[in-house]
Amino acid sequence: MGTTYGGTHEVFGVVEFQLIDPDGNVVPGESVMPGAEHGVHRLSVPYVNGGGGVVEITSAPDGGVLVAGDPFLLELRPDGSPNPGFGDEGMVKKVPFMVGARVLPDGSVEAVGSSSASPNSLNEDLYVLRLTAAGAPDTGFGKDGIRRFDLGGVEEAHAALWGPDDSVVVGGSAQPRGSCYRSKDCREMPILAAFDSSGAPVRDFGRRGVLRMKRLAGTSTHLYGDGVLGLTRRRDGAIVAAGGTGPKATTAFLAALSPRGRFLRGFGTDGVVRAREPRPASQLFSGLAPLPRGKLLASGRSDVGIAEDAVLVRYDADGALDRTFGAGSGFVRYGRGRFINGPAVDSSQRALMSIYDPPRSKVLELRTGTGSPERRFGGDGLVRLPESVYPVALDFTEHGGAVVAATRDVAGTAEPGLVLRYRPGGKLDHRFGKGGTLALRTPGDLEVRVRSLLAGVGKPILVGGVSRHHFAVARLLPNGSPDPGFGTRGWDVMNVAGTPFHLGEGGPEGVAMSRAGSGFYFAGVAQHGERHRVELFRFDADGQPDPSFGNDGRRVASISEGAEPTAVVPAPGGVYVALAQGVKPLIFFPLHGRARKEPLGRRALFASDVVATTSDGKLVLGWNGSVRAGEESGYHLSERPLASR
């Protein structure tokens, strides 16, 4: 039996069915509708959005059958003709979504499924429906013959399993209220609900009639959810539920339960057998740093066989995971964290990494050989920043301590910039700024959104960011005050052709910096209307624009979409600027001639989360690649020579 829908101006539906004898032959018979051939019977059925199908065919006491469809119930006599005493010529139309129905011994009909109480609501509940033998709603059972069961969220029914005592177990999924399909990271869990022959919950099944399979909860991937999709009963009376959950958890499962909804421990692992689909780990790295012998260190977030945690990953020179790191895994995890920055590496093979771990951020000092904490730093390898202070960049100072560029969370969209300097043991350096903290303000007393930091042994501290509609960079003295011998009173404030680009209202403007001999490069992206362009500046040791570089120390390149710069890499024949995303997110500025936009690999994939560094004379790039924006296809590492272009 099945349904067909068609029509143009007026949509109609038809259910077609055949009777098959015990030898597998079609039973001939007169069609109910003209045009039927070869024993095919046809009946009109109501149309529903998308066209409903047949859910279940179950036997009736008189030898006929009850057909549960969407949205109808059809009762047929043993010869295949509609039962005229049931509903409207054998059919009850416009029944809520069903997953099963059954004829009870007294001839009445019970159906189960899920639906919302009002047509415009997305909050569905499980229901039990009772109809009389004539197909009329049993008003003694409930209003319109329906009892709804609100389990506290959105419940979707997907399967039904009837018992010999006329009880029923309904399998499906439970989600938070609202549409899980429209919510990011919305979690759903498989559920089972048991109802006795009177339509009431079986109180000793699970918990008050409902079993919530919390350990199989996962991120929803379908509009109508996953959860329990099929049910059967073993000969010993045990229930077996089959289903699926979100891709970050279990893709499919079988669960064996007692008739009272208790997991059977002799089945699989504590009553559950899971199937996992191999999938590449997702990762989002904040940066790459070179190590001796061509190895690389990366910090960021990843779910490589784990829940998404902050990680430090080490790669061999060939781009493979370095299995000598992290007890054979190639990575070390450091718990949950929303935003990760780093790594910064010094000559003694120490690494700095920051993690935003609500309500406070923390800075870790780690050994690059093992990923273990440097215990002398803060006593246990970490220091916590003051509340509402969020790190954006970090480096080592000339004395071996840590320096952190950060923003302070205040009301509105402002992000006042700060610089914090620590002594090698993790104590704030009170000789710097005010108690170890410096608030960044331009000579015009304007706040700065700091986004980039350069320090290092034997090097002064450079901080770069955005102030109003200008790019800005400062050089700091050991006491934290701007160096008066640099730029104008310690600052270079650059005019922008438009405004500094950012991803959204109040979002971060990105800039990137890199040293070049005694001078340095500064890159930002400017937006003017719908146009975007990369602006690359070169400054000498005194913070003055280098007149030999472009137009008064500035080179520009147009780009099709706005993206923040993440790295500036000087090369023998020019300068690379890596952008956070795009089909061609690598911009090469030759010393002479026009800039060129380049893809990151042989295939011009859309790249996102782009990071870059240099190692053994090569440019190394890491990114998430996809066919188009928003469709990830895995993480990529590539390298290319830093030769003259």
KEDREN-590749 format. One line per 10 residues: their letters; for each residue x negated, y negated, z of C-alpha. Coordinates in nm, 2 decimals, m for minus. Example, Ala and Ser with C-alpha at 12.3 -4.5 7.8 and 13.67 -1.06 7.14 Angstrom:
AS> m1.23 0.45 0.78 | m1.37 0.11 0.71 .
# end
This chain:
MGTTYGGTHE> 0.00 0.00 0.00 | m0.12 m0.35 m0.07 | m0.01 m0.71 m0.15 | m0.05 m0.93 m0.46 | 0.01 m1.30 m0.48 | 0.05 m1.51 m0.80 | 0.24 m1.79 m0.96 | 0.16 m2.15 m1.06 | 0.42 m2.40 m0.96 | 0.58 m2.16 m0.72 .
VFGVVEFQLI> 0.37 m1.89 m0.55 | 0.53 m1.55 m0.49 | 0.41 m1.23 m0.32 | 0.47 m0.86 m0.39 | 0.39 m0.56 m0.18 | 0.33 m0.24 m0.38 | 0.32 0.11 m0.25 | 0.32 0.48 m0.35 | 0.42 0.80 m0.18 | 0.16 1.08 m0.20 .
DPDGNVVPGE> 0.25 1.44 m0.14 | 0.03 1.69 0.06 | m0.14 1.80 m0.26 | m0.24 1.44 m0.35 | 0.02 1.39 m0.62 | 0.22 1.07 m0.66 | 0.58 1.13 m0.56 | 0.80 1.02 m0.85 | 1.09 0.80 m0.76 | 1.31 0.51 m0.87 .
SVMPGAEHGV> 1.15 0.18 m0.83 | 1.31 m0.07 m0.60 | 1.21 m0.35 m0.85 | 1.23 m0.34 m1.23 | 0.91 m0.27 m1.42 | 0.76 m0.02 m1.17 | 0.58 0.27 m1.32 | 0.42 0.60 m1.20 | 0.60 0.60 m0.87 | 0.49 0.25 m0.77 .
HRLSVPYVNG> 0.74 0.07 m0.55 | 0.75 m0.31 m0.54 | 0.91 m0.55 m0.29 | 0.90 m0.93 m0.26 | 0.71 m1.05 0.05 | 0.67 m1.41 0.18 | 0.37 m1.61 0.08 | 0.11 m1.73 0.33 | m0.19 m1.95 0.29 | m0.46 m1.76 0.11 .
GGGVVEITSA> m0.23 m1.45 0.07 | m0.20 m1.20 0.35 | m0.26 m0.83 0.33 | m0.14 m0.51 0.49 | m0.27 m0.46 0.84 | m0.13 m0.12 0.94 | 0.10 0.16 0.83 | 0.24 0.36 1.12 | 0.50 0.64 1.13 | 0.85 0.59 1.26 .
PDGGVLVAGD> 1.04 0.85 1.46 | 1.28 0.92 1.17 | 1.00 1.01 0.94 | 0.98 0.68 0.78 | 0.70 0.42 0.82 | 0.66 0.07 0.97 | 0.43 m0.16 0.77 | 0.26 m0.45 0.95 | 0.16 m0.72 0.70 | 0.07 m1.09 0.70 .
PFLLELRPDG> 0.32 m1.24 0.77 | 0.59 m0.96 0.76 | 0.71 m0.64 0.91 | 0.86 m0.38 0.67 | 1.04 m0.07 0.77 | 1.08 0.21 0.51 | 1.29 0.52 0.52 | 1.13 0.87 0.45 | 1.21 0.83 0.07 | 1.03 0.50 0.05 .
SPNPGFGDEG> 1.34 0.28 0.03 | 1.37 m0.02 0.27 | 1.57 0.05 0.59 | 1.88 m0.18 0.55 | 1.94 m0.18 0.92 | 1.61 m0.35 1.00 | 1.58 m0.73 0.95 | 1.68 m0.86 0.61 | 1.71 m0.55 0.39 | 1.42 m0.38 0.57 .
MVKKVPFMVG> 1.19 m0.68 0.63 | 1.13 m0.93 0.91 | 0.96 m1.23 0.76 | 0.72 m1.49 0.90 | 0.58 m1.29 1.18 | 0.27 m1.45 1.36 | m0.07 m1.30 1.25 | m0.07 m0.94 1.35 | m0.34 m0.68 1.40 | m0.10 m0.39 1.46 .
ARVLPDGSVE> 0.26 m0.28 1.52 | 0.43 0.03 1.64 | 0.79 0.17 1.65 | 0.87 0.27 2.01 | 1.07 0.58 2.11 | 1.40 0.37 2.14 | 1.36 0.24 1.79 | 1.24 m0.11 1.90 | 0.92 m0.25 1.75 | 0.62 m0.39 1.92 .
AVGSSSASPN> 0.35 m0.60 1.75 | 0.02 m0.76 1.88 | m0.20 m1.03 1.74 | m0.30 m1.39 1.80 | m0.14 m1.72 1.72 | m0.12 m2.08 1.84 | 0.19 m2.21 2.02 | 0.23 m2.50 1.78 | 0.15 m2.52 1.41 | m0.11 m2.80 1.44 .
SLNEDLYVLR> m0.31 m2.64 1.73 | m0.64 m2.46 1.68 | m0.62 m2.31 2.03 | m0.49 m1.95 1.96 | m0.40 m1.70 2.22 | m0.32 m1.33 2.22 | 0.04 m1.23 2.21 | 0.27 m0.93 2.23 | 0.59 m0.94 2.02 | 0.90 m0.72 2.08 .
LTAAGAPDTG> 1.18 m0.68 1.82 | 1.50 m0.48 1.86 | 1.57 m0.17 1.64 | 1.76 m0.41 1.42 | 1.45 m0.63 1.38 | 1.59 m0.92 1.59 | 1.37 m1.09 1.86 | 1.41 m0.93 2.20 | 1.49 m1.24 2.40 | 1.49 m1.03 2.72 .
FGKDGIRRFD> 1.12 m0.98 2.66 | 1.03 m1.34 2.61 | 1.12 m1.66 2.42 | 1.16 m1.56 2.05 | 1.06 m1.21 2.17 | 0.70 m1.32 2.23 | 0.47 m1.32 2.54 | 0.15 m1.53 2.50 | m0.16 m1.48 2.71 | m0.39 m1.78 2.75 .
LGGVEEAHAA> m0.73 m1.64 2.86 | m0.88 m1.99 2.90 | m1.02 m2.05 2.55 | m0.95 m1.97 2.19 | m0.88 m1.59 2.15 | m0.87 m1.42 1.81 | m0.73 m1.07 1.77 | m0.90 m0.84 1.52 | m0.80 m0.48 1.60 | m0.54 m0.28 1.79 .
LWGPDDSVVV> m0.56 0.07 1.95 | m0.23 0.23 2.06 | m0.22 0.49 2.34 | 0.01 0.79 2.37 | 0.19 0.62 2.65 | 0.28 0.32 2.43 | 0.01 0.10 2.58 | m0.22 m0.09 2.35 | m0.58 m0.23 2.36 | m0.64 m0.54 2.15 .
GGSAQPRGSC> m1.00 m0.62 2.04 | m1.12 m0.96 1.93 | m1.33 m1.26 2.03 | m1.31 m1.55 2.28 | m1.45 m1.89 2.21 | m1.44 m2.23 2.40 | m1.14 m2.45 2.33 | m1.14 m2.63 1.99 | m1.27 m2.50 1.67 | m1.60 m2.31 1.71 .
YRSKDCREMP> m1.65 m2.33 1.34 | m1.69 m2.71 1.38 | m1.91 m2.70 1.68 | m2.29 m2.66 1.68 | m2.43 m2.37 1.89 | m2.08 m2.27 1.99 | m2.08 m1.94 2.17 | m1.82 m1.66 2.14 | m1.80 m1.32 2.30 | m1.63 m1.00 2.22 .
ILAAFDSSGA> m1.32 m0.91 2.43 | m1.08 m0.63 2.49 | m0.73 m0.69 2.64 | m0.51 m0.40 2.75 | m0.12 m0.41 2.77 | 0.10 m0.14 2.92 | 0.42 0.00 2.77 | 0.62 m0.29 2.92 | 0.40 m0.55 2.75 | 0.22 m0.66 3.07 .
PVRDFGRRGV> m0.16 m0.67 3.12 | m0.31 m0.35 3.27 | m0.45 m0.50 3.59 | m0.71 m0.24 3.65 | m0.85 m0.26 3.29 | m1.17 m0.47 3.30 | m1.08 m0.77 3.51 | m0.70 m0.83 3.54 | m0.64 m0.67 3.20 | m0.93 m0.83 3.01 .
LRMKRLAGTS> m1.29 m0.71 2.95 | m1.53 m0.99 2.84 | m1.85 m0.85 2.69 | m2.07 m1.13 2.81 | m2.40 m0.97 2.72 | m2.29 m0.95 2.36 | m2.20 m1.32 2.33 | m2.36 m1.50 2.04 | m2.34 m1.81 1.82 | m2.03 m1.80 1.60 .
THLYGDGVLG> m2.09 m1.77 1.23 | m1.74 m1.73 1.08 | m1.42 m1.94 1.09 | m1.23 m1.65 1.23 | m1.50 m1.53 1.46 | m1.68 m1.20 1.50 | m1.64 m1.00 1.82 | m1.46 m0.66 1.83 | m1.36 m0.57 1.47 | m1.26 m0.20 1.51 .
LTRRRDGAIV> m1.13 0.04 1.78 | m1.10 0.41 1.80 | m1.05 0.67 2.08 | m1.27 0.98 2.14 | m1.12 1.32 2.23 | m1.21 1.26 2.60 | m1.00 0.94 2.60 | m1.30 0.70 2.60 | m1.26 0.39 2.39 | m1.52 0.30 2.13 .
AAGGTGPKAT> m1.53 m0.07 2.01 | m1.72 m0.17 1.70 | m1.81 m0.53 1.61 | m2.06 m0.80 1.55 | m2.19 m1.12 1.71 | m2.40 m1.41 1.60 | m2.73 m1.36 1.42 | m2.95 m1.48 1.71 | m2.81 m1.20 1.93 | m2.68 m0.87 1.79 .
TAFLAALSPR> m2.56 m0.83 1.43 | m2.35 m0.52 1.50 | m2.27 m0.31 1.81 | m2.08 0.00 1.93 | m1.96 0.00 2.29 | m1.82 0.31 2.47 | m1.58 0.24 2.75 | m1.36 0.44 2.99 | m0.98 0.41 2.96 | m1.00 0.15 3.23 .
GRFLRGFGTD> m1.25 m0.07 3.05 | m1.58 0.03 3.22 | m1.89 0.07 3.01 | m2.01 0.44 2.99 | m2.37 0.44 3.10 | m2.45 0.76 2.91 | m2.38 0.59 2.58 | m2.67 0.39 2.43 | m2.81 0.14 2.68 | m2.56 0.10 2.96 .
GVVRAREPRP> m2.27 0.17 2.72 | m2.38 m0.03 2.42 | m2.57 0.05 2.10 | m2.70 m0.26 1.92 | m2.81 m0.30 1.56 | m3.04 m0.60 1.49 | m3.10 m0.74 1.15 | m3.47 m0.83 1.09 | m3.49 m1.20 1.03 | m3.78 m1.45 1.02 .
ASQLFSGLAP> m3.83 m1.64 1.34 | m3.72 m2.01 1.32 | m3.98 m2.26 1.44 | m4.02 m2.63 1.45 | m4.37 m2.74 1.51 | m4.47 m3.09 1.64 | m4.83 m3.07 1.52 | m5.13 m2.86 1.41 | m5.48 m2.89 1.55 | m5.80 m2.73 1.41 .
LPRGKLLASG> m6.01 m2.49 1.62 | m6.36 m2.34 1.56 | m6.40 m2.08 1.28 | m6.10 m2.21 1.08 | m5.84 m2.12 1.34 | m5.53 m2.34 1.40 | m5.33 m2.43 1.71 | m4.96 m2.53 1.68 | m4.72 m2.64 1.94 | m4.34 m2.67 1.91 .
RSDVGIAEDA> m4.02 m2.46 1.95 | m3.97 m2.10 1.82 | m3.73 m1.81 1.87 | m3.99 m1.55 1.76 | m3.84 m1.25 1.93 | m3.73 m1.46 2.22 | m3.48 m1.73 2.32 | m3.59 m2.06 2.17 | m3.87 m2.18 2.39 | m4.16 m2.42 2.39 .
VLVRYDADGA> m4.46 m2.23 2.24 | m4.83 m2.26 2.17 | m4.92 m2.05 1.86 | m5.27 m1.97 1.74 | m5.34 m1.87 1.37 | m5.64 m1.71 1.22 | m5.82 m1.88 0.93 | m5.61 m1.68 0.68 | m5.28 m1.81 0.83 | m5.19 m1.49 1.01 .
LDRTFGAGSG> m5.10 m1.48 1.38 | m5.41 m1.45 1.59 | m5.33 m1.14 1.79 | m5.62 m1.20 2.03 | m5.41 m1.48 2.17 | m5.11 m1.44 2.39 | m5.16 m1.08 2.50 | m5.14 m0.96 2.14 | m4.84 m1.16 2.03 | m5.03 m1.46 1.89 .
FVRYGRGRFI> m4.82 m1.71 2.10 | m4.76 m1.82 2.46 | m4.42 m1.95 2.57 | m4.37 m2.21 2.83 | m3.99 m2.21 2.90 | m3.71 m2.42 2.75 | m3.78 m2.76 2.62 | m3.59 m3.00 2.38 | m3.87 m3.20 2.25 | m4.24 m3.09 2.23 .
NGPAVDSSQR> m4.54 m3.30 2.14 | m4.90 m3.21 2.06 | m5.13 m3.03 2.05 | m5.43 m3.25 2.12 | m5.76 m3.06 2.14 | m6.10 m3.18 2.27 | m6.45 m3.05 2.22 | m6.44 m2.83 2.53 | m6.14 m2.64 2.38 | m5.87 m2.78 2.61 .
ALMSIYDPPR> m5.53 m2.86 2.47 | m5.26 m3.11 2.57 | m4.89 m3.04 2.51 | m4.58 m3.23 2.64 | m4.24 m3.08 2.69 | m3.92 m3.27 2.76 | m3.77 m3.05 3.04 | m3.46 m3.23 3.18 | m3.44 m3.43 3.39 | m3.82 m3.50 3.37 .
SKVLELRTGT> m4.08 m3.45 3.10 | m4.41 m3.27 3.17 | m4.76 m3.27 3.03 | m4.95 m2.95 3.02 | m5.33 m2.90 3.00 | m5.41 m2.56 2.86 | m5.71 m2.35 2.75 | m5.71 m2.29 2.37 | m5.87 m1.95 2.42 | m5.59 m1.80 2.63 .
GSPERRFGGD> m5.31 m2.06 2.64 | m5.33 m2.04 3.02 | m5.30 m2.36 3.23 | m5.60 m2.56 3.33 | m5.54 m2.54 3.70 | m5.73 m2.85 3.80 | m5.49 m3.06 3.60 | m5.21 m3.16 3.84 | m5.29 m2.86 4.06 | m5.11 m2.60 3.84 .
GLVRLPESVY> m5.19 m2.72 3.49 | m4.92 m2.98 3.45 | m4.80 m3.32 3.56 | m4.45 m3.45 3.56 | m4.37 m3.79 3.41 | m4.14 m4.03 3.59 | m3.77 m3.99 3.53 | m3.64 m4.14 3.20 | m3.98 m4.15 3.05 | m4.02 m3.94 2.73 .
PVALDFTEHG> m4.36 m3.87 2.57 | m4.40 m3.92 2.19 | m4.78 m3.87 2.15 | m5.08 m3.77 2.36 | m5.46 m3.73 2.35 | m5.77 m3.70 2.56 | m5.95 m4.01 2.68 | m6.32 m4.08 2.66 | m6.36 m3.97 3.02 | m6.17 m3.63 2.97 .
GAVVAATRDV> m5.84 m3.73 3.11 | m5.50 m3.74 2.93 | m5.34 m4.05 2.78 | m4.97 m4.04 2.69 | m4.77 m4.27 2.47 | m4.40 m4.26 2.58 | m4.07 m4.44 2.57 | m3.85 m4.54 2.85 | m3.48 m4.46 2.85 | m3.28 m4.78 2.91 .
AGTAEPGLVL> m2.92 m4.89 2.82 | m2.85 m4.95 2.46 | m3.08 m4.86 2.16 | m3.40 m5.02 2.29 | m3.69 m4.78 2.36 | m3.96 m4.98 2.55 | m4.30 m4.83 2.48 | m4.53 m4.72 2.76 | m4.89 m4.59 2.78 | m4.99 m4.37 3.08 .
RYRPGGKLDH> m5.35 m4.27 3.15 | m5.45 m3.99 3.38 | m5.78 m3.90 3.54 | m5.93 m3.55 3.46 | m5.76 m3.40 3.76 | m5.41 m3.52 3.66 | m5.38 m3.82 3.89 | m5.27 m4.15 3.73 | m5.57 m4.38 3.67 | m5.48 m4.68 3.87 .
RFGKGGTLAL> m5.75 m4.89 3.70 | m5.53 m4.88 3.39 | m5.24 m5.11 3.35 | m5.02 m5.13 3.66 | m5.08 m4.82 3.87 | m5.18 m4.62 3.56 | m4.89 m4.73 3.34 | m4.89 m5.00 3.08 | m4.57 m5.16 2.92 | m4.64 m5.24 2.56 .
RTPGDLEVRV> m4.55 m5.60 2.44 | m4.67 m5.79 2.15 | m4.83 m6.14 2.19 | m4.48 m6.28 2.12 | m4.36 m6.09 2.43 | m4.16 m5.84 2.22 | m4.11 m5.48 2.31 | m4.27 m5.20 2.10 | m4.13 m4.86 2.01 | m4.45 m4.67 2.03 .
RSLLAGVGKP> m4.47 m4.37 1.79 | m4.84 m4.29 1.74 | m5.16 m4.27 1.95 | m5.53 m4.23 1.88 | m5.79 m4.19 2.15 | m6.08 m3.94 2.20 | m6.42 m3.92 2.35 | m6.62 m4.24 2.28 | m6.32 m4.40 2.11 | m6.09 m4.69 2.22 .
ILVGGVSRHH> m5.72 m4.62 2.26 | m5.51 m4.72 1.96 | m5.13 m4.73 1.99 | m4.89 m4.79 1.70 | m4.52 m4.83 1.66 | m4.24 m5.07 1.56 | m4.15 m5.41 1.71 | m3.82 m5.55 1.58 | m3.87 m5.56 1.20 | m4.24 m5.52 1.20 .
FAVARLLPNG> m4.50 m5.24 1.22 | m4.74 m5.30 1.51 | m5.07 m5.16 1.64 | m5.29 m5.25 1.94 | m5.63 m5.16 2.07 | m5.66 m5.13 2.44 | m5.95 m5.19 2.68 | m6.03 m4.95 2.96 | m5.81 m5.15 3.20 | m5.52 m5.13 2.96 .
SPDPGFGTRG> m5.51 m5.49 2.84 | m5.51 m5.55 2.46 | m5.86 m5.60 2.32 | m5.89 m5.98 2.23 | m6.15 m5.89 1.97 | m5.90 m5.68 1.77 | m5.65 m5.84 1.53 | m5.47 m6.13 1.69 | m5.50 m6.11 2.07 | m5.54 m5.74 2.06 .
WDVMNVAGTP> m5.25 m5.67 1.81 | m5.19 m5.63 1.44 | m4.83 m5.71 1.36 | m4.74 m5.64 1.00 | m4.46 m5.78 0.79 | m4.24 m5.52 0.62 | m4.07 m5.55 0.29 | m3.73 m5.47 0.44 | m3.70 m5.29 0.78 | m3.88 m4.99 0.92 .
FHLGEGGPEG> m3.69 m4.68 0.83 | m3.52 m4.46 1.09 | m3.28 m4.17 1.07 | m2.98 m4.33 1.23 | m2.86 m4.61 1.46 | m3.10 m4.62 1.75 | m3.31 m4.34 1.60 | m3.68 m4.33 1.61 | m3.89 m4.51 1.35 | m4.19 m4.30 1.26 .
VAMSRAGSGF> m4.55 m4.42 1.20 | m4.87 m4.23 1.17 | m5.24 m4.33 1.21 | m5.58 m4.19 1.14 | m5.94 m4.31 1.20 | m6.16 m4.37 0.89 | m6.52 m4.44 0.99 | m6.52 m4.75 1.21 | m6.17 m4.85 1.08 | m5.83 m4.68 1.06 .
YFAGVAQHGE> m5.52 m4.62 0.85 | m5.16 m4.69 0.95 | m4.86 m4.56 0.76 | m4.49 m4.63 0.79 | m4.18 m4.62 0.57 | m3.98 m4.94 0.49 | m3.62 m4.95 0.38 | m3.47 m5.23 0.17 | m3.11 m5.16 0.08 | m3.10 m4.81 m0.08 .
RHRVELFRFD> m3.47 m4.82 m0.17 | m3.75 m4.67 0.04 | m4.12 m4.69 0.01 | m4.43 m4.57 0.20 | m4.66 m4.85 0.32 | m5.02 m4.75 0.39 | m5.25 m5.01 0.56 | m5.63 m4.99 0.61 | m5.79 m5.19 0.88 | m6.16 m5.25 0.97 .
ADGQPDPSFG> m6.32 m5.21 1.31 | m6.19 m5.55 1.42 | m5.83 m5.48 1.32 | m5.84 m5.70 1.01 | m5.69 m5.59 0.68 | m5.95 m5.43 0.45 | m5.93 m5.65 0.13 | m6.09 m5.38 m0.08 | m5.79 m5.15 m0.02 | m5.49 m5.23 m0.24 .
NDGRRVASIS> m5.32 m5.57 m0.20 | m5.48 m5.73 0.11 | m5.53 m5.39 0.28 | m5.19 m5.25 0.18 | m5.08 m4.98 m0.07 | m4.72 m4.88 m0.14 | m4.54 m4.59 m0.31 | m4.17 m4.56 m0.37 | m3.98 m4.25 m0.25 | m3.63 m4.13 m0.34 .
EGAEPTAVVP> m3.52 m4.07 0.02 | m3.61 m4.21 0.36 | m3.85 m3.99 0.56 | m4.08 m4.06 0.85 | m4.46 m4.02 0.81 | m4.61 m3.75 1.02 | m4.98 m3.75 0.93 | m5.24 m3.97 0.75 | m5.54 m3.77 0.62 | m5.83 m3.95 0.45 .
APGGVYVALA> m5.99 m3.75 0.16 | m6.30 m3.81 m0.05 | m6.10 m3.96 m0.33 | m5.82 m4.12 m0.15 | m5.57 m4.08 0.14 | m5.28 m3.83 0.19 | m4.96 m3.93 0.38 | m4.74 m3.64 0.48 | m4.37 m3.72 0.52 | m4.14 m3.53 0.76 .
QGVKPLIFFP> m3.92 m3.40 0.48 | m3.84 m3.40 0.11 | m3.90 m3.20 m0.22 | m4.23 m3.38 m0.27 | m4.32 m3.50 0.09 | m4.70 m3.53 0.03 | m4.81 m3.87 m0.11 | m5.17 m3.90 m0.24 | m5.30 m4.26 m0.26 | m5.62 m4.25 m0.48 .
LHGRARKEPL> m5.88 m4.52 m0.43 | m5.78 m4.66 m0.76 | m5.45 m4.61 m0.96 | m5.09 m4.52 m0.87 | m4.99 m4.29 m0.58 | m4.87 m3.94 m0.67 | m4.59 m3.74 m0.50 | m4.66 m3.37 m0.46 | m4.47 m3.06 m0.35 | m4.62 m2.85 m0.07 .
GRRALFASDV> m4.62 m2.52 m0.25 | m4.60 m2.37 m0.60 | m4.22 m2.37 m0.57 | m4.07 m2.71 m0.52 | m3.87 m2.62 m0.21 | m3.71 m2.88 0.01 | m3.95 m2.91 0.30 | m3.86 m3.02 0.65 | m4.05 m3.05 0.98 | m4.37 m3.12 0.79 .
VATTSDGKLV> m4.70 m3.13 0.99 | m5.06 m3.16 0.87 | m5.42 m3.15 0.98 | m5.77 m3.08 0.84 | m5.98 m2.77 0.90 | m6.31 m2.68 0.74 | m6.28 m2.94 0.48 | m5.93 m2.84 0.38 | m5.59 m3.00 0.42 | m5.36 m2.76 0.61 .
LGWNGSVRAG> m4.98 m2.81 0.60 | m4.70 m2.64 0.79 | m4.33 m2.68 0.71 | m3.99 m2.51 0.70 | m3.89 m2.45 0.34 | m3.55 m2.42 0.18 | m3.38 m2.41 m0.15 | m3.19 m2.72 m0.05 | m3.15 m2.94 0.25 | m3.01 m2.75 0.55 .
EESGYHLSER> m3.08 m2.39 0.41 | m3.39 m2.26 0.58 | m3.60 m1.99 0.41 | m3.87 m1.94 0.66 | m4.19 m2.11 0.79 | m4.48 m2.18 0.56 | m4.85 m2.26 0.60 | m5.06 m2.37 0.31 | m5.40 m2.53 0.25 | m5.57 m2.72 m0.03 .
PLASR> m5.92 m2.86 m0.07 | m5.99 m3.22 0.04 | m6.17 m3.28 m0.29 | m6.17 m3.60 m0.50 | m5.84 m3.62 m0.69 .
# end
